[in-house]
Amino acid sequence: MIDSIQRFFSEMMADGGGTEQAAPTLELATAALLFEVARADYHLDDSEVALLRDQLRRRFELADADLDELIHLAREEADSAVDHYQFVSLIKEHFDYAQRCELVRMMWSLSLADGEQHHLEEHRIRRLAELLHVSHSDFIRTKLQVQEGSAD
């Protein structure tokens, strides 16, 4: 019996187990984190989806077909992700501090797209900002910029 178990695991390792996934791209990691904020209040509003599309189009200069695919993949990644580590680590590796602050600002814009600031969205942004190593003062500064309409 032990031989059959060892054989099973050996075959799984040789085949890759069918569970190995490709690492997310920077675009996908960014979109997945933004999608997490948009759905944090358990209601994905049309205005949030429209703003998400606009933010990703401007940030990555994507065509509509590529944008649709990216949003579809981001939704799948956000649904299946156990944690945010793979996304956050990729962003921290490739974004400088100012770019990470800009990402937090984009999160605040998304959270206010439906006209209200839900406490679950704020909590999600706070946690992601901490994981992205964005200081609390910049977390608050970006929130105030978005609320005052000076950045969008």
Buried (B, 14 or more C-beta within 10 A) or exposed (E): EEEEEEEEEEEEEEEEEEEEEEEBEBBBBBBBBBBBBBBBBEEBBEBBBEBBBBBBBEBBEBEEEBBEEBBEBBBEBBEEBEEBEBBBEBBBEEBEEEEBBBBBBBBBBBBBBBEEBBEBBBEBBBBBBEBBEBEEEBBEBBBEBBEEEEBB
